[in-house]
Amino acid sequence: MLIRFDGKTVIVAGAARGIGRAIVRAFAADGANVVACDRLLGEIEKAERVTALSVDVTDPASIEAVVAKAGPVDVLVYVAGGVLGQRPKPLEEVQPEEFAGIVDVNLKGCFLFARAVAPAMKKAGHGRIVTISSRAGLATSLTGIQAYASAKHGQVGLVKQLAQELGPFGITVNSVAPGFMATSPDYQRQWDSYSEEFRRTLTDRIAMRRKGRPEDIADAVVFLASEHASWITGQILPVTGSPLM
């Protein structure tokens, strides 16, 4: 199966680290012109066919500026999110602004970016939107953070609703749900918080007997963005190395 994106423009929101960085590399290697955006502008890799831009995914004006600079967008990949440095704590101790912050970067930002690229995709009669949700959007979250599970479940609902709405315009909307990967300081801290026994036996609980890599997620995203997935929409693809439990 040959997948190429020559002449196509791809926005990757949340491109500086881990999964986002791997997705940028994958699309660029397949010929796409990639607009890699993140608030951590200095951490975005410099590469051929990659344009780095700063973005605040909670600010509609910032997003619209990125989309305007990108020109007609063929593919949007929304990776931004995470737990914003928060740690799990009892429900009654969670402050409303803490909950809202995580929801904003994981769910609201996804909505705002989709809203920004949709008009041109509709006009073109073609488009691909792929989000990075999480196993936490299909079950409970290993983070123990209520807002994270809520936001990722919300993102799954948004994907399904947008797929229904945008399908008549030739636009597919799908999501990839990764299993746990220590791809940022927050997730490394989460990993370090687990017991030695949990860390030692993790791979024994994964059917494929290995931890996931950002490239595993990038490969799934590239497929869903390709013409080979033209009749797949509204789907959440778990990429966890195991049957989802």
VENFENQUI-V121061 format. One record per residue. RES is the residue in three letters. PHI is phi in whole degrees, -180 to 180 (* if undefined). OMEGA is omega in whole degrees, -180 to 180 (999 if undefined). D_FIRST is the distance of its C-alpha to the first C-alpha in Angstrom with 1 decimal. Layout:
res-><RES,RES>
phi-><PHI,PHI>
omega-><OMEGA,OMEGA>
d_first-><D_FIRST,D_FIRST>
This chain:
res-><MET,LEU,ILE,ARG,PHE,ASP,GLY,LYS,THR,VAL,ILE,VAL,ALA,GLY,ALA,ALA,ARG,GLY,ILE,GLY,ARG,ALA,ILE,VAL,ARG,ALA,PHE,ALA,ALA,ASP,GLY,ALA,ASN,VAL,VAL,ALA,CYS,ASP,ARG,LEU,LEU,GLY,GLU,ILE,GLU,LYS,ALA,GLU,ARG,VAL,THR,ALA,LEU,SER,VAL,ASP,VAL,THR,ASP,PRO,ALA,SER,ILE,GLU,ALA,VAL,VAL,ALA,LYS,ALA,GLY,PRO,VAL,ASP,VAL,LEU,VAL,TYR,VAL,ALA,GLY,GLY,VAL,LEU,GLY,GLN,ARG,PRO,LYS,PRO,LEU,GLU,GLU,VAL,GLN,PRO,GLU,GLU,PHE,ALA,GLY,ILE,VAL,ASP,VAL,ASN,LEU,LYS,GLY,CYS,PHE,LEU,PHE,ALA,ARG,ALA,VAL,ALA,PRO,ALA,MET,LYS,LYS,ALA,GLY,HIS,GLY,ARG,ILE,VAL,THR,ILE,SER,SER,ARG,ALA,GLY,LEU,ALA,THR,SER,LEU,THR,GLY,ILE,GLN,ALA,TYR,ALA,SER,ALA,LYS,HIS,GLY,GLN,VAL,GLY,LEU,VAL,LYS,GLN,LEU,ALA,GLN,GLU,LEU,GLY,PRO,PHE,GLY,ILE,THR,VAL,ASN,SER,VAL,ALA,PRO,GLY,PHE,MET,ALA,THR,SER,PRO,ASP,TYR,GLN,ARG,GLN,TRP,ASP,SER,TYR,SER,GLU,GLU,PHE,ARG,ARG,THR,LEU,THR,ASP,ARG,ILE,ALA,MET,ARG,ARG,LYS,GLY,ARG,PRO,GLU,ASP,ILE,ALA,ASP,ALA,VAL,VAL,PHE,LEU,ALA,SER,GLU,HIS,ALA,SER,TRP,ILE,THR,GLY,GLN,ILE,LEU,PRO,VAL,THR,GLY,SER,PRO,LEU,MET>
phi-><*,-94,-120,-133,-130,-58,80,-94,-109,-123,-98,-116,-96,96,-101,-79,-135,50,-63,-61,-63,-65,-68,-59,-59,-65,-67,-63,-65,-95,95,-76,-90,-107,-98,-98,-126,-170,-73,-90,-57,-69,-96,-74,-66,-86,-158,-62,68,-118,-109,-95,-134,-83,-150,-110,-72,-96,-115,-55,-66,-64,-66,-63,-66,-63,-65,-64,-69,-71,81,-56,-102,-88,-138,-115,-119,-104,-108,-57,157,96,-113,57,77,-77,-121,-66,-154,-58,-50,-70,-98,-77,-84,-55,-70,-68,-61,-65,-61,-68,-63,-62,-78,-90,-115,-61,-61,-62,-60,-65,-68,-61,-61,-73,-91,-61,-58,-69,-64,-60,-62,-77,73,-165,178,-133,-122,-129,-107,-104,-92,-180,-56,-67,-87,-122,-151,-90,-104,-65,-68,75,-98,-59,-65,-67,-61,-64,-66,-70,-63,-63,-64,-61,-64,-62,-58,-65,-68,-66,-60,-66,-73,-94,-53,-61,-99,81,-107,-100,-134,-139,-141,-110,-111,-75,-80,-64,-140,-86,-104,-150,-56,-62,-75,-65,-63,-61,-60,-67,-78,-76,-66,-59,-66,-60,-65,-67,-99,-56,-65,-70,-94,-102,-57,-82,59,-156,-76,-75,-120,-53,-64,-62,-73,-59,-61,-67,-64,-59,-62,-65,-85,-90,-69,-68,-111,-69,-116,-119,-154,71,-107,-114,-100,-71,-122,-130,77,-149,-62,-69,-122>
omega-><179,178,178,178,-180,179,-180,176,-178,171,172,-180,-173,-166,-168,-171,165,-176,180,179,179,179,176,180,-176,-180,179,179,180,170,-178,166,-171,171,-176,-176,-176,172,177,-172,-177,-179,178,-179,174,-178,176,180,178,175,-179,178,174,177,169,-172,177,-175,-179,-178,178,179,-179,177,177,-178,178,179,-178,-173,-179,-175,178,-176,169,173,-178,-177,-172,179,180,-173,173,178,-179,178,179,174,-177,-177,-175,178,-179,179,-179,-179,176,178,-177,-179,180,178,-178,-175,-177,-174,-178,179,177,177,-177,179,178,178,-177,-177,-173,-176,-180,177,177,-179,-180,-178,-176,175,178,172,179,177,171,178,-178,167,178,175,-179,-178,172,-174,174,178,-174,-177,-173,-177,-178,178,-179,-178,-179,173,178,179,176,177,178,179,-179,-179,179,177,179,-177,-171,180,-180,180,179,-178,174,180,-178,180,172,-178,-179,165,-175,173,180,-172,178,178,179,-177,173,177,177,180,-178,-179,-179,178,178,-180,179,-179,-178,-174,-177,-176,177,179,177,-175,-178,175,171,174,-179,176,177,180,176,179,180,-180,180,179,180,178,-177,178,-174,176,178,-180,-173,179,177,178,-179,-175,175,-177,176,175,-170,-178,-178,166,-179,-180,999>
d_first-><0.0,3.8,6.4,9.9,13.3,15.6,18.9,18.3,20.9,20.2,23.2,23.1,26.5,27.6,25.9,28.5,27.8,25.5,22.7,23.2,23.3,20.0,18.4,20.0,18.7,15.1,15.3,17.5,15.3,12.5,15.4,17.1,20.9,21.7,25.0,25.7,28.8,31.0,34.7,34.4,33.8,34.9,32.2,29.2,27.6,28.2,25.2,24.0,22.8,24.3,27.4,29.4,31.7,34.1,34.0,36.0,33.9,37.1,38.5,37.4,38.8,36.8,33.6,34.5,35.3,31.8,30.2,32.7,31.9,28.1,28.5,26.3,23.7,20.2,19.3,21.9,21.3,24.6,25.0,28.8,31.2,32.6,36.2,38.1,39.9,41.4,42.3,42.9,46.4,48.3,47.8,51.3,50.8,47.8,48.8,47.6,46.4,44.3,42.6,42.1,40.6,37.7,37.1,37.2,34.5,32.1,32.7,34.8,32.7,29.6,31.6,33.0,29.7,28.2,31.4,31.3,27.9,28.2,30.5,28.4,25.3,27.5,28.8,25.4,24.3,21.1,20.3,18.7,20.9,19.8,22.6,23.1,25.6,26.5,27.3,30.7,29.7,29.4,32.3,35.0,34.4,35.1,36.6,39.5,39.5,40.2,39.0,35.6,34.9,36.4,34.3,31.0,32.0,33.0,29.7,28.0,30.5,29.9,26.1,26.9,29.7,27.8,24.9,27.6,29.4,26.6,24.4,26.6,25.8,22.0,21.7,19.8,21.4,20.0,20.9,19.8,22.7,22.9,25.4,28.1,27.3,30.2,28.6,31.8,35.5,36.0,33.6,34.9,38.3,37.2,35.8,39.1,41.1,39.8,41.9,41.3,40.7,38.1,36.2,36.6,35.4,32.4,29.8,31.6,31.1,27.3,25.5,23.1,26.2,25.2,25.5,22.6,21.5,20.8,17.4,16.6,17.5,15.8,12.3,13.2,14.7,11.8,9.8,13.0,13.7,10.6,10.8,8.6,11.8,14.3,16.3,16.6,19.7,22.7,20.9,21.7,19.1,21.1,19.5,22.5,21.7,23.9,24.6,26.3,30.0>
